[in-house]
Amino acid sequence: MIRILIPADMANFGKILNYILGAVFIVLIFAMAYAYLKPHQLHKRRLLSTLILKGSYLLYLLVLLIIVYFSALVKGGLEEVFFGIEFFAFLIVLFVPTIGIFARKLGQFSKNREGYNYFLTLVNLLATIAVLLMYFI
């Protein structure tokens, strides 16, 4: 029987690799969202509402990705941090702002886009606060 001795430094390689891949995943998802939203290109008539909508969504996404990263890698998984009814609330908070960002281009919202932008900004901020509260409480 051949025994392979693994140095003590190599014993944590898988854990370290998970942390690195998680950080790369956060950067990749955030970069894709930034490329899709193009916050540097704002609408001429709805300058302020578009700016705060895109900024609030990117803030929400950054907080969400960091919370998921810490939940998955540091605290033992999402099911350990968000359990029971809190997990379903987390799923709602996970999907509603993203659906709202994609739905803003639909024709039925084009007539009152500025009001929709302000409403969705409020949704994004509330979702950010909800994720933070669920994680820390």
SULVENWO-V329510 format. One record per pair of residues at least 4 apart in sequence whose C-alpha atoms are under 8 Angstrom apart, sorted by the first residue. I is the first residue (numbers start at 0). J is the second residue. If there is no record, write none. Layout:
BEGIN
I_J / I_J
END
This chain:
BEGIN
5_9 / 5_10 / 6_10 / 7_11 / 8_12 / 11_15 / 12_16 / 13_17 / 14_18 / 15_19 / 16_20 / 17_21 / 17_72 / 18_22 / 18_72 / 19_23 / 20_24 / 21_25 / 21_68 / 22_26 / 22_68 / 23_27 / 24_28 / 25_29 / 25_61 / 25_64 / 25_65 / 25_68 / 26_30 / 27_31 / 28_32 / 29_33 / 29_57 / 29_60 / 29_61 / 30_34 / 31_35 / 32_36 / 32_57 / 33_37 / 33_38 / 33_57 / 36_53 / 37_41 / 38_50 / 38_53 / 38_54 / 41_45 / 41_46 / 41_49 / 41_50 / 42_46 / 42_49 / 45_49 / 45_113 / 46_50 / 47_51 / 48_52 / 48_113 / 48_116 / 48_117 / 49_53 / 49_113 / 49_116 / 50_54 / 51_55 / 51_117 / 51_120 / 52_56 / 52_116 / 52_117 / 52_119 / 52_120 / 53_57 / 54_58 / 55_59 / 55_120 / 55_123 / 55_124 / 56_60 / 56_96 / 56_100 / 56_120 / 56_123 / 57_61 / 58_62 / 58_127 / 59_63 / 59_123 / 59_124 / 59_126 / 59_127 / 60_64 / 61_65 / 62_66 / 62_127 / 62_130 / 62_131 / 63_67 / 63_93 / 63_127 / 63_130 / 64_68 / 65_69 / 66_70 / 66_130 / 66_131 / 66_134 / 67_71 / 67_77 / 68_72 / 68_73 / 69_73 / 69_74 / 70_74 / 70_75 / 70_76 / 70_77 / 70_79 / 70_80 / 71_75 / 71_76 / 71_77 / 72_76 / 74_79 / 74_80 / 75_79 / 75_80 / 76_80 / 77_81 / 77_82 / 78_82 / 78_86 / 80_134 / 81_85 / 81_86 / 81_89 / 81_133 / 81_134 / 82_86 / 83_87 / 84_88 / 85_89 / 85_133 / 86_90 / 87_91 / 88_92 / 89_93 / 89_130 / 89_133 / 90_94 / 91_95 / 92_96 / 92_126 / 92_129 / 92_130 / 93_97 / 94_98 / 95_99 / 96_100 / 96_119 / 96_122 / 96_123 / 96_126 / 97_101 / 98_102 / 99_103 / 99_119 / 100_119 / 103_108 / 103_109 / 103_112 / 103_115 / 103_116 / 104_108 / 104_109 / 105_109 / 106_110 / 108_112 / 108_115 / 111_115 / 112_116 / 113_117 / 114_118 / 115_119 / 116_120 / 117_121 / 118_122 / 119_123 / 120_124 / 121_125 / 122_126 / 123_127 / 124_128 / 125_129 / 126_130 / 127_131 / 128_132 / 129_133 / 130_134 / 131_135 / 132_136
END
